[in-house]
Amino acid sequence: MAMEITQFLLAAQSPDANIRTQAEASLRQFQEQNLPLFLLSLSVELANNVKPLESRRLAGIVLKNSLDAKDSVRKEHLVQQWMTIEISIKSQIKDSLLRTLGSSASEARHTSSQVIAKVASIEIPRKQWPELIGSLLNNMTKQDSPAALKQATMETLGYVCEAISHQDLVQDEVNSVLTAVVQGMNLAEHSHEVRLAATKALYNALDFAQTNFDNEMERNYIMKVVCETAISKEADIRQAAFECLVSIASTYYDVLEPYMQTLFQLTSNAVKGDEESVALQAIEFWSSICDEEIELQEYETGEGGDSGSAHSRFIEKALPYLVPLLLDTMLKQEDQDQDDSIWNISMAGGTCLGLVARTVGDSVVKLVMPFVEGNILKPEWHCREAATYAFGSILEGPNVETLGPLVTNGLDFLLNAMRDENNHVKDTTAWTLSRIFEFLHCPASGFSVISQEKLERIVTVLLESIIDAPNVAEKVCGAIYYLAQGYEDAGTSSSLLTQHIPRIISELLKTAERTDGSDFKLRTSAYETLNEVVRSSNVVETSLIILELLKSILHKLGQTLELQIVSSDDREKQGDLQASLCAVIQVIIQKLGSTEETKPSILQAADPIMFLFLRVFACRSSTVHEEAMLAIGALAHASGPEFEKYMPELYKYLEMGLQNFEEYEVCAITVGVISDICRALEDKVLPYCDGIMNHLVRNLQSAELNRSVKPPIFSCFGDIALAIGEQFSKYIEPTVAMMRSAAEACAQMDNSDEELMDYGNQLKRSIFEAYSGILQGFKDSKPELMLPHAGHLFQFIELVFREKYRNESVTKAAVAVMGDLADALGPNTKILFKDKAFCIQFLGECLQSEDEHLKETANWTQVMIARVVS
């Protein structure tokens, strides 16, 4: 089989589908029958310069895909597969890959670099392949190493640094890698290709360089080389050097002071005169500095205290020079059709100006307003658009007292500009209006630039402009969204919008039905805005309007079921439309179900709503399933015990959702809906509990289900136990076993991985929520069932208490479950509480918190424990 792999690889790329299918089957068979030999054959194919480039290319791709995958479960499976291969075969594969770096074919070298990094990402953290870094560095120091080998080596070092953690290398290895990379950037010694690969490698190695940046001499040398590289004659090398500077700005902000004069000069020259790809990175450098300083200011004003970095106020110091530089970029718009996905220098300049405004606040206004006033009336559209963009960019950051008068004076001008002859100007004006409504219109907090008299004109202009080109109409939807949002919970002020809501709803529905609605995501934006208008409205005043809207949306949803579906494109469009309509229905259910006066109207409509949802489920689109499930959860919440009548029909779709591992978001939402149904039905959910619990336990045991679904499952256990009380006793053993196993997994988790830490926090909170639900469920009948598990729960609470970085939501859940233990198990827990001194410390800490809800929970828990102990 190994002898024939070249033929299989070539045949797998044949234009003839039959030949292709046979070849793919043969490759799959080889892989399944003898994976080690399969991978070795692929590595030998990739390394063999005599073989056709086409077969080598595919060999590299298959090899790479045999070591890594986007899906975390599949990736872990591939890692375990590699780990079980015999060491001698793995050594041969790795030798082939290292040999390929010297290949005459650039594509083979490039693929081999990537595959080496994939192997390194598995082995280096496990302290295997210790000789890799030495082998790569040897390629750079050997006298007769060809330029192609050096280029491929640099590329490999970059990929390896990207693939592993900075904790995986010892400092001597880091020093050697950095020395090789920085020397590789040397103009005198190396070709363009080597220098480019070295500069890119430095970008990936910067995370490893903390110790080197702490050393002034080493830092000066690295900065000198990067700054020299940023003025290379080749644009791609200059771009890569500026990318390094962007990374340095965020990673090593606190040591930048001595270099800022030089860096301002470099970035300024690049922005003014370099190619756009380089200029974009130069602007990004200043955006990164803003991000760092915004974060430092949040530490200073919040509870964070000392962030560990000094605030150097680089933006404040550079302000008089930086703002004019950015304003100049905003006049360099391109004449192409308006497309927010195209990133150009004027967009980058405006985005950076927005970050500058958030960093320095009021100081930016006096530097920007002369530019706005000087350009807003010019006949050239570039000037009018740039002035409007600049004004819109500084609306977040400065105080409302500073911006309020400027916006009040300029509002009429902006409304008139919605009739400008130029599409770009109208687009940016609508965006600026949406920013005004987002940041300067909040009647609930007592401030708004919109007077009662102005509101009429604003609504009229926006509804006239919503029929404009799709890009303008999409921005107008955004303006209406924030206009409506401002009136939410605004008391009597919310009534001001009520008279305009029928017109707004009518125009948004027309917009959603435009034939060009798929352009610029206009249809999606119109429905999202419609949802916000409903959500923010005064429910007592608008209930009849919203009921009319519900009838209209239900009618539209019914029509989607009659659509002729002849292609996958038709099905996708049907699914997207159904998802949008289900989302509107969910918001309407939540709104009308939120008050006792309006709830009866939603209950009367419940039958036709459920009838349609059950028909929609038959369409089998995951996005529709998500939105329809969420709406069903809202309907269960509003209906209460009456929801029981829908369960016989709905149950099979709940089961389908729980079994949908592939579209795991659907599975997670289904779990959440089951929680909603339990809260609504209480013990009437009992007939369905055996089936539901079987699925939930099986899902927790599955290695295939995405881990993000598992925390909601634990929370759901608590909701089921609360609903059915003592009847939960038959599920207690498997449930608590799962909870203990998950608690032990939490204790072993690597908290240096941010993503894993977030998941760990979700898991801890959900375990506590499960215990709370079960304890409260058994409280009145069988509390003794939980006594054997109380000791373990205490251990878990103490583990969480002793964590250095504890998440607030986890703290709340832990304190609540302590109270539930005392409340449900009563005097039986007296010895446990007396033995656990940490409980007093934990409660003391929570009672000092500024979070009122946490204080309230801690107070309640304290009372419960006192009752038991005394």
N, C-alpha and C positions, 0 to 999 in steps of 0.2 A: 504493500500500500504506500510506503514511504517513497518508493521509487517512482510511483505514478503521480505524486502530489502536484508536480508542475502541470501535468495535463489537466488534472481536476481544477486547479486554480485558474487556468486559462479558459477551460470549458465553462466555469461558473460565471464568466463574463461574456459568454457567447450571445449574440443577438437572437439566436434561436431559443425560444422558451423551453422546449423539450430538453435540449442539450444542457441548458442552464440548470433546470430542475434536477436532472440526473446527477450532474456534477455536485450540486449543493447537497444532495442526499448522500453521495459517496463521501464527501468531506465530513458530514455530520456523523456518518457511520464510523469513520476512522477516529473521529474525536471521542465518540462514546465507547468504542472498543479498546482504545489505547491512548488515553489523553497524554501521558508523558512523551510517547513517541511522536504523537501528532504535533505537540508544541515544539519538540526538538526539530522535526522535519520542517516546520514553518520557519524556525530561526535559521536553519541551514539554507533554506531557499532564499531568505532575505539577504543572507551574507554572500551568496554565490554570484560573483560578477558575470559569470557565463550565462546565467539564467535570464529569460526575457524579463524586461522591466515590469510588464503587466502582471506576471505571476508573482514577482517579488513585492510589488505594491500591495496586492491582495493578501499575500502571506503576512505582511506587516500589520495590516488592518485587522485580520482575524486574530493574530497573536495579541494585539493590543486589547481587542474585545474579549479575549479569553482571560484577561487579568483585571479588567475594570468594567464597571457599569454605573449608570446614573442612579438606578434603583438601589437603595441601601441593602435590601435583603439579597438581591442578586449579587451585589458587590461582595458581601460577606461570604456568600457561597463560593464565588470565584477565588477569593483569598484562601479559604479553607482548602479548596482543590489544589491550589499551588503549593500550600504548605505540606500536603501529603505526598508530593512528588519526591522521588529519591534524590538525595543531595548530588550524586554524581551526574544525573541527567540535568538537574537545574544548573550545575556548573558549566556543562557543555552549552546549554542554551545561553547563559550569560556571556560565555566566551565568544559565541557566535555574534551576539549583539554588539559586544565591544569591538570585535573585528570589523563589523559593518560600518562603524564610524569612519573607517579609512576607505570606504568604497568610492569608486569613481562616479557613482550615480548619486546625485544630491538628494533625490527623493528617498532612496534607501537609507542614506545617512540620517535624514530628518525623522523618518519613521522609527529607526533604531533608537534615536535620542528619546523619543516619546515612550517607547517600550521599556527602555532601561529605567526611566523615571517611574513607570508603573511597578516594575519589579522592586525598585528601591523603596517605593511607598509602602510595600508589604514587608520587606526584609529589614530595612535599616531601623525602624522602630523596635523590631524584635532582636536587635543586636546581631543581625546576620549581614553577610556581604560587607564586612568591615574594610575589605581591600578596594572597594569601588572608588572611593574618593581619590585614593593614592594612584590607582590605574589612570583615572582621568587627568590628574595633575601631571602624571608622567608624560602623557601625550603633549602637554604644553611645554615641557622643559627639554624634551629630546631634541637634539640639534637638527636632525634631519626630518622632523615632523612636517608633512606637507600642510599648506594653508587650509585645504579642505578638511583635514583631520582636526586641525585646531578649531576651525569654525564649528564642526559637529560636536567637538568636546565642550566648547563654550555653551552651545545650545543645550547639551545634555546637563551640564552643571546647573544651568538656569531652570530646566524642567525638574531636576532632582530637588533643588531648593524649594521650588513651588509645591512639590508633592509631599515633602516631609515637614515636620515641625522643627522649630529652632532648638528644641530640647533634645533632638535626636543626634546632634553632632557635638563632640567635645570642642572646647575652645581652640585647641591646636588645629583641628580640621577646619573650623570656621576661618581662622587666620590664613591658612593655606589657600582655601577657596577664594577668599577676598583678594589675597595677593595675586593669585593667578588671573582673576577676573579683571582687576584694576590694571595689571600689566597688559592684559589682552586688549584693553582700550587704548593702548599706547599708539599714537599716530605713526611714529618713526618705524616701529618694528613690524606692524601687521597690516594685512590687506583690509579693504573696506568690509568684506564679509565677516572676517574675524572680529573686527572692532564692533560691528553692529551686534553680533552674537554676544560678545563680552558685555556690552552696555545693557542688553536685554537681560543677561544673566545677573548683572549687578542688581537690577530692579528686583529680581526674585530673591536675591541673597540679602537684601537690606534688613529683613526681619531678623537675620542671624547676627547682625553687626552691633548689637547694643554695647557690648564691652569695648568694641573698637571705636564707637562714637563717644564713649565716656573718656577715652584717651585723647587728649587735645592734639598730640602730634599725628596720630593715625587719622583722626577726624579731619584735620587740616589737609592731609594728603588726599584722602578720598574726595573731599569737597573740591580741591584744586583740580583733580582729574575730571570730575563730573562737569565742572564749570568750563574747563578747556574743551571737553567733548561737546558741550552745548553750542560751541561756535565752529564745529567741524564744517568742512565744505560740503559734506553729503547731508541732505535734508533728513533722510531716514535715521541717521545716527544722531542728528540734533534732536529730532523728535524723541528718540529713546532716552537721550540724556535728560531732557525736560521731564519725561515720565518718571525718571529716577528722582528728580528734584521735587516733583509732586509727592512722591512717596516719603521722601525725607522730611518734607514740610509737616506731614501728619505724624510720622513715627518719631522724629527727633526735633520737634518744635522747640523744646527747651534749650537746645544748644545752638540755635541758628543766629543769635544776635550778631556775632562778629562777621557773618557773611552777608547780612541783609542788604548792605549798600551794593555789593557786587551783584547779588541776585536781583535787585530791583533793576539795575542797568541791563542785565542779561534778558530778563523777562520783558522789559520795556522795549528793547530793540527788536525782540522777536515779535511782539504784538504789533509794532509799527510797521515792520518791513519784511518779516520772514513769510515762508509759505504757510498756508492756513493750518496744515496739520501740526506744524511746530507752534504757531501762534496760539492755537487752541490749548496746547499743553502749558504754555506760558501763563495763560489766563487761569487755567486749572490750578496752577501753583498758588495763586492768590485766593482762589476759592477754598483750597485746602487750609490755608492760613486762617481764613474766616471761620471755617468749621471748627478748628482747634480753639480759636478765641471765643466763639459762641459757647462751646462746651465749658471752657474755663469760667466764663461769666455765670453760666448756670450753676457751677459748683460754688462760686462765690456768693450767689444770691439764694441758693437752695440750702438743703440740709447737708449737702455733701462735704462742707468744710474744706479741708485742704485736698486738692486734687493731686498733689505731688509735683505739679509743674508750675513754674513762675509764669505769670501773665505778662508778656513783653510788650503788648499793645502795638504790634507791628502795623496793623491796619490804621490805627489812629495816627501814628507817626508818618505813614506813607500817604495819608488821605489827600492832601492837596495835589499830589502828583498822580496818584492811582486813579482817582475819580475821573479827571479829564482823559486819561488814557482809555478807561473803559467806555466813557461817553463817545469817544471817537470811533470805537469798534461798532457802536450801535448804528452808525451811519453807513455801515458796509453791508447792508442787507442784499440778498440775492433776489433777482427778479422772477425766480421760479414760482410755481403755484405754492400757496401757503401749505406747508407740511411740517407739523410740529416734530415729526420723527427725524427730520434732517437737521443735524447739529452743525451750525456754522458760527462764524466769529461774532456776529451781532447777537445771536442767541446766548452764546457763552458769555459775552460782555454784560448783557442784561442780567443773566443769572448771577454772575459774580457781583454786580452792583447791588442786587437784592440781598446777597449775603453780607456785603459791606454795610448796608443799611441796618441789617439785624445786628451787626457787630458794634457799630458806633452810634446808632440811633440818631438823635437830632442833628449831630454835626454834619451829616451827609446832605441835609436838605438845602442849606445855603449854597452848597457847591453844585447841586443838580438843577435847582430852579432857574438860574440864568440860562442854562442850556435849553430847558423846556420852553421858557418864554421866548428865547431867540429863534427857535426852530418851528414852533407849533403852527405859525401862520404862513410859513414859506410855501411857494407854489410847488416846489419839488417834493414828491410824496415821501422820499427817503427821509427828509427832514421832519415832516409831520409825524411819520410813523416812529422815528427814533425818539422824538420829544415825548410822545405818548407812552412809549415803552419805558423810557427813563422814569417818567412820573409813576407809572404802575409798579415799577421795580422797587421804589422806596416807600411803599405804603405799609410794609411790615418792619417794625424796628423803632422808628421815631415815635414820640408821644402823640396821643390823639390831640392834645392841646396845640401841638405844633402843626400837625397835618390838617386838623379840622377846618380852620379858616381857608386853607389853600384848596381843599377838596370842595368846600361849600361854594367858593367863588368859581371853581373850575367845572362844576357838575353840569351846568347848562351847556358849556362849551363842548364837553365830552358827549352829551346827548345829541347835540347838533352834528358832531363828527361821525355819528352812526349813519349819517346820510352822505358821507364823503364819497367822492367818485372812485376812490382807490380801494380795492379789496383788502390790501395789507393794512391800511390805516383803520378800516372798519373792524377787521379781525383783532388788532391790538387794542382798539378802543373798547370793544366788548370785553376783552380780557381785563383791561384796567378797571372797567365798571365792576366786574365780578370781584376784583381785589378790594375795591372800595367797600362793597357790600359785605365782604368777608371780614375785613379788619376795622371798619369804621361805622358799622351799623349793628348795634346791639341794644335795642330798647330795653331788654330785660335788665341790663346793667346800668341803664340810665343814660346811654350815649348813642346818638345816631346822627349822621349828617343828612338824613332824609326827613324833611318836614312833611307834614300831612299834605300840604299844597304841592310839594315836589313829587310825591308818590304817584299821583295821577299821570303826570307827564312821563315819569320813568317807565311805568307799566306800558303806556301807549307806545313809547319809542321802542322798548324791547320787543313788544309783540308785532310791531311793524317790521323790525329787523330780523325776526325769527324766520321770515320767508326768504331771506337773502341766501347767498351761496352757502353750501354746506359747512365750510370752515367757519364762516361768520356765525351761522345759526347755532353751531355747536358751542361757540363761546357765549352766545346769548343765553343758551340753556344754563351754562355755568353761572351767569349773572342772575338769572331768575332763581336758581338754586340757592345762592347765598342771600338774595333779597328775602326769600321766604324763610330761610333758616334764622335770619335775624329776628323775626317776629315770634319765634317759638318761646313759649312760656313768658310772654311779654305783657301779660295781664290785659288791660284795656287797649294797649297799643296794638295787640294782635288783631283787634277788630278792624284796624285801618285797612288791612289787606283783604279782609273777608269779601268786600264788595267786588274786588277784582278777580277773585279766585275762579268763578265760572269762565271768564274770558281766558285766563291763563291756562286752565285745564283744557279748554277747547282747542287753543292754539298748539299746546304740547301734543295733544292727540293727533292733530293734523300733521304736525312735524314728524311724529313717529311713523306716519303712513306715507311720507314722501318717497318717491321712487328712487331718489338719490340718498336715502336714509342710511345706507351702509357706508357712504363716504364720511371720513373723519369720525366714525362711530357716532354719527348724529342720532340714529334711532335709539341706541343704548343710552346716550346722554339725555334724550328727551324723556325716556321712561324713568331714569334715575332722578331727574328733576321733578317729574310728576310725583314720584314717591316722596320727595322732600317737601313738596307743596302740601301734600296730604298730611305728612308727619308733623309739620310745623303749624298747621292751621288750628284755629280755635274750634274745637270739636263740637261744642254746643251750637255755635252759629253755622257751622258748615256741614252738619250731619246729613241734611237732605241732599246737598250738592254731592257729598261723598257717596251716598247711596245711589244716586243717578250714575256716578262714575262707575261704581261696582257693577251695575246692570250692563253698562257699555263694555266694560272689560270682560265680563263673563260671556257676553255675546261674541266678542272678538276671539276669546279662547275657544268657544264652540266652533267658530268658523275655521280655526286652524286645524281642527280635526277632520274637516271636509276637504282640505287641500289635496290636490293631485300631486303625489310624490313619484317622480320618475327617475330621479338621480340622487346621488349622495349629497350634492349641493342643495337640492330641494329639501332633503331631510334636515340638513344642518340649519338652513334658514328657518324651517318650521320649528326646530328645537330652540333656536335662539329667541324666536318670537314668543313661544310658549313660556320660556323661562322668564322673559321680561314681564309678561302678563301675570304669571304666578307671583312674581315679586310684588307687583302692584296690589294684587289681592291680599297678600300677606300684610302689607302696610295698612290697607283699609281695615282688615280684621283687627289688627292691633289697635288702630285708632278708635274705631267704633266700639271695640270691646273694653276700652279703657275707662268708661264711665257707666254708671248704673242706668242713666237716662238713655244712652245710645246703644247699650249692649243688646236689648231685645231685637233691634233692627238687624243685627248681624246673625242672631240665632234664627230669625225667620228665613234668612238667605242660606243657612248652613246646608240644607239638603241639595239645592242646585250646585252649590260650590263643591261639595264632596262628590257629587255625581260626575262633574267635569274633571275633577282631579283624578278620580279612578280611571276615567277614559284616557287622560293624559299619560298616566303611568304605563298604559299599554304601548305608548310610542317608543319606550325604551331609549330615551336620550338622557345621558348622565346630568347635563346642566338642568334639564327640566325636572328630573328626579330631585335634585338638590333644592331647587326653588319651591317645587310643589310640596316637598317634605316640610320645609320651613313653614310654609303657609298652613299645612295641616297641624303642625305644632302650635301655631298661633290660634287656630280654630279650636283645638282641644282645650287650650288654656281658657278661651272665651266661653266654651260650651259647658265645661265642668262635667258632671256625671252623665249629662245628656249625650255626650260623645260616644257612649257605649254602643249605640245602635249602628255606628259605622264600622265597628271593629271586625265583624265577620268578613266583610268585603276587603277591608284595609289590611288585615293581618298578613295575607300572602305577599303584599308589597313591602310590608315591614321586613318580612323574612328575606325577600329578594335583596333589600337594601343591606341587611346585615351580612349577606353572603357575597356582597359586591366588593371583593378584595382589590380588584384591579382599579376601580374608580373609588379609591378609599375615602375621598371626601364625602361621597354619597353614604358610605358606611358610617362615617363619623356623625353626619347629620341625622341619619336614621336612629343612631343611639341617643342623640339629644332629643329627638321627637318621642322616643319611647319614654324618656324621663318626663317630658311634658304630659304625655298620656297618663302616666302613673299618677302624677300630681292631680290631674283632672278627674280620673275615674276612681282613685283610691282602691278599695278592695274589689271593685267591679272588674279590675284588670286581671284578677286571679286566674280565670280560665285560660289565659294566654301565657301565664308565667313560666310553665314548664318549657314550652317551646322557646320563649325569649331567653331564659336562663341558659338553656342548652347552647344556643347560638353564641351568647355572650362569653360563656366559658370556653367554647371551642375557639372563638376569635382571639381570646387572650393567650391560648396555647399555641396559636399558629405563628410560625416563623415567617409566613408569606405576607401577613397583613402589615401594612405600614404602621410603625410604632405610634404615630400621632393619634391613632384611633383608641389606643389602650387607656389613657387617662379618663376619657369620657365614659368608658365602660365601667370603671370602678365607681365613678360618681353615680352612674345609672343603678348599680347594685344598691346604693344607699336610697335612691328614690323608690326602687321596687320594694325594699324592706319597709320604708315608711308607709307605702301604700297598702301593703298586705299584712303588716304587723306580724303576729305570731306564726302565720302561715309560711313565713320566710325560713322557719327553722329547718325545713328539709334541705335548704340550699346552703346552710351555714358552713358545713365542713369544706366543700370545694371552694366556696367564696373566700373564706378566711385563709385557706391554704394559698390561694392566688395572691391575696393581699400581703401575706407574710413574705412570699417569694419576691414580690415586687418591692417590698420595703428593703429586703436584703440587697436587691439589685441597686436600689438608690444609694445604699451605703458604699457600694463598690464603684460608683460612677466617677469618671474623670472630670473634675470640675474645671480643668483648664480649657476644656472645649466648650465654647459659649453655647453652641447649639445643643450639646448634650446637657449642659447645665439647665437650659430653659426646659428641656424635656423632663429632666429630673424634678424640677420645681412643679411642673404640671402633674407629674406622677404622684409626688408626695401629697400635694393638695387633694388630689382625687382619692387617694387612699384614706386620708383623714375624713373626707366627705362621706366615703362609703361607711367607715366605722360609725360616724355620727348618725347616719340614716338608720343603720342596723340597730344601734343602741336605743335610739328614740322609738323605732318600730317595736322593739321587744319590751320597752319600759313598763307597759301596763299589764303584760301577761307573762313573758318568759325571760326576764332579765338575767336569770342565773345561767342561761345558755352562753352568755358572753363572758362569764367570770374566768373560764380557763384561758381566755385570750387577752385578758386585761394586762397581764404582766408584759406580754410582747408589745402591746400597744404603747405601754409606758416607755419601754426601751426605745421604740421608734420616735416617740415625742422627744425623749432626751437627746437622741442622735441629732434630730433637727435643731433642738435648742442650742446644741454645742457647735453648730456650723458657723464658720467665720462669716460667710456671706449668705444671710438668710433672706429669702424672698418674702415680701410683706403678705402676699396672699396665702403663702404657706404658713406663716406665723398665725394669721387669723384662724385658719382651718385647724391648726394644732391646738390653739388655746380653746377654740369652740369644742373640740372633741374631749379635752380634759373636763370641761363642764358637763358634757353629755355623759361621760363615764360616771362622774359623781351623781348626776341627776338620775341616771337609769339604774345603776347598780347599788346606789345608796350606801348604807353602813358596811356592806361587803368590801368596799374599797378603802376603808379607814386606814388599815395597815399600810396599803400601797402609798397612799398620799402622805402618811406620816414618815415613811421611809425615804420619800423622794424630795430632798431639799431643793433640787433644781426647780420644782414647781413654783416655789415662792419667788425665786429669782426671775423665772420666766414671766410670771404675772406682774411682778414689780416693774420689769422692763416695759411690758405692754401698757401698764397704767400710766407710765411716763410719756407714752407716744402722743404725737400731735394728731394722729388719725382717730377721729371721734368714734368711728365704727369699731375699731380695734379696742379702744378704751371701754366701750359699752360691753363688748363681748367678754373682755377680761374681768370687768366688774361682775357680770353675771356668773362667770366661772368661779370667781372668788367666793361669791355667796353660796354656790352649790357645794364647793369643797368645804367651806366653813360649816355648813349644815351637816355634812358627813363626819368631819373630824371632831366636832363638838358633841 
